[in-house]
Amino acid sequence: MSAVNYIADVLKNKEAALRLIDDVEAAILERRNNPVAFEPYRSAKNRNYPYYRIYVKNYVVYYVVIGNVMEVRRFLYGARDRERLL
């Protein structure tokens, strides 16, 4: 994740970068029990699989569910232009 590299290398805060990794992993593991129980992300693009979101601190994890697999597609800083990037 480029955000983790930025926090660790540019901001020189390796502890915060590791906490972010741990928080993202914990959020994904918690969501995996029922990944489609949340409202899909409304996108202007037509997609084969709807995106779902997990909010982790100032970041958003976007994922799809394909069969029994929860696949992370994007990890974005919350203030980014989502419509342009997704």
Backbone hydrogen bonds in HBPLUS format (Angstrom, degrees):
<---DONOR---> <-ACCEPTOR-->    atom                        ^
c    i                          cat <-CA-CA->   ^        H-A-AA   ^      H-
h    n   atom  resd res      DA  || num        DHA   H-A  angle D-A-AA Bond
n    s   type  num  typ     dist DA aas  dist angle  dist       angle   num
A0005-ASN N   A0001-MET O   3.23 MM   4  6.62 161.0  2.27 149.7 154.8     1
A0006-TYR N   A0002-SER O   2.87 MM   4  6.06 155.4  1.93 147.3 154.1     2
A0007-ILE N   A0003-ALA O   2.96 MM   4  6.20 163.2  1.98 148.5 152.6     3
A0008-ALA N   A0004-VAL O   2.88 MM   4  6.04 166.8  1.90 153.3 157.3     4
A0009-ASP N   A0005-ASN O   2.74 MM   4  5.61 166.2  1.75 150.3 155.3     5
A0010-VAL N   A0006-TYR O   2.94 MM   4  5.05 134.3  2.16 121.5 135.5     6
A0011-LEU N   A0006-TYR O   3.04 MM   5  6.48 160.3  2.08 160.9 166.3     7
A0013-ASN N   A0007-ILE O   3.02 MM   6  5.78 161.2  2.06 144.8 147.9     8
A0017-ALA N   A0013-ASN O   3.16 MM   4  6.47 155.2  2.22 148.8 156.2     9
A0018-LEU N   A0014-LYS O   2.93 MM   4  6.19 159.2  1.98 150.2 155.2    10
A0019-ARG N   A0015-GLU O   2.94 MM   4  6.19 151.8  2.02 145.3 153.5    11
A0020-LEU N   A0016-ALA O   2.96 MM   4  6.17 152.5  2.04 145.0 152.1    12
A0021-ILE N   A0017-ALA O   3.08 MM   4  6.40 158.8  2.12 148.6 153.8    13
A0022-ASP N   A0018-LEU O   2.99 MM   4  6.24 163.8  2.01 148.3 152.6    14
A0023-ASP N   A0019-ARG O   2.81 MM   4  6.01 157.7  1.86 150.5 156.9    15
A0024-VAL N   A0020-LEU O   2.90 MM   4  6.07 161.1  1.93 153.6 158.0    16
A0025-GLU N   A0021-ILE O   2.96 MM   4  6.12 167.6  1.97 153.3 157.1    17
A0026-ALA N   A0022-ASP O   2.93 MM   4  6.08 160.2  1.97 147.3 152.9    18
A0027-ALA N   A0023-ASP O   2.98 MM   4  6.13 157.1  2.03 144.5 150.7    19
A0028-ILE N   A0024-VAL O   2.97 MM   4  6.21 159.4  2.01 153.4 158.6    20
A0029-LEU N   A0025-GLU O   2.93 MM   4  6.12 165.0  1.95 152.3 156.7    21
A0030-GLU N   A0026-ALA O   2.92 MM   4  6.07 152.0  2.00 145.1 152.8    22
A0031-ARG N   A0027-ALA O   3.04 MM   4  6.18 151.1  2.12 141.9 149.4    23
A0032-ARG N   A0028-ILE O   3.00 MM   4  6.10 137.0  2.19 147.8 158.6    24
A0034-ASN N   A0031-ARG O   3.06 MM   3  5.85 151.1  2.15 125.0 131.3    25
A0037-ALA N   A0034-ASN O   3.39 MM   3  5.75 167.2  2.40 117.3 118.1    26
A0041-TYR N   A0051-TYR O   2.67 MM  10  5.32 169.5  1.68 150.6 154.5    27
A0052-TYR N   A0063-TYR O   2.75 MM  11  5.29 150.9  1.83 152.1 162.0    28
A0063-TYR N   A0052-TYR O   2.95 MM  11  5.29 157.5  2.00 141.3 148.3    29
A0054-ILE N   A0061-VAL O   2.89 MM   7  5.03 137.3  2.07 141.1 151.9    30
A0061-VAL N   A0054-ILE O   2.82 MM   7  5.03 168.6  1.84 152.1 155.3    31
A0056-VAL N   A0059-TYR O   2.93 MM   3  5.20 167.4  1.94 141.1 145.2    32
A0059-TYR N   A0056-VAL O   2.84 MM   3  5.20 160.4  1.88 132.1 137.5    33
A0078-GLY N   A0058-ASN O   2.64 MM  20  5.35 166.5  1.65 155.4 153.1    34
A0060-VAL N   A0076-LEU O   2.80 MM  16  5.37 152.4  1.88 154.9 164.1    35
A0076-LEU N   A0060-VAL O   2.98 MM  16  5.37 161.9  2.01 154.2 155.2    36
A0062-TYR N   A0074-ARG O   2.82 MM  12  5.01 175.1  1.82 148.9 150.4    37
A0073-ARG N   A0062-TYR O   2.74 MM  11  5.63 161.1  1.77 146.5 153.1    38
A0074-ARG N   A0062-TYR O   3.20 MM  12  5.01 164.1  2.23 131.8 135.0    39
A0064-VAL N   A0071-GLU O   2.89 MM   7  5.34 155.5  1.95 145.7 151.3    40
A0071-GLU N   A0064-VAL O   2.83 MM   7  5.34 153.1  1.90 155.2 162.2    41
A0066-ILE N   A0069-VAL O   2.84 MM   3  5.20 158.2  1.88 155.1 160.0    42
A0069-VAL N   A0066-ILE O   2.97 MM   3  5.20 162.0  2.00 124.5 128.6    43
A0080-ARG N   A0077-TYR O   3.06 MM   3  5.72 169.4  2.07 127.4 130.1    44
A0082-ARG N   A0080-ARG O   3.00 MM   2  5.75 111.4  2.49 113.8  97.4    45
A0085-LEU N   A0081-ASP O   3.13 MM   4  6.33 156.2  2.18 151.7 159.1    46
A0086-LEU N   A0082-ARG O   2.79 MM   4  5.70 145.5  1.91 157.3 162.9    47
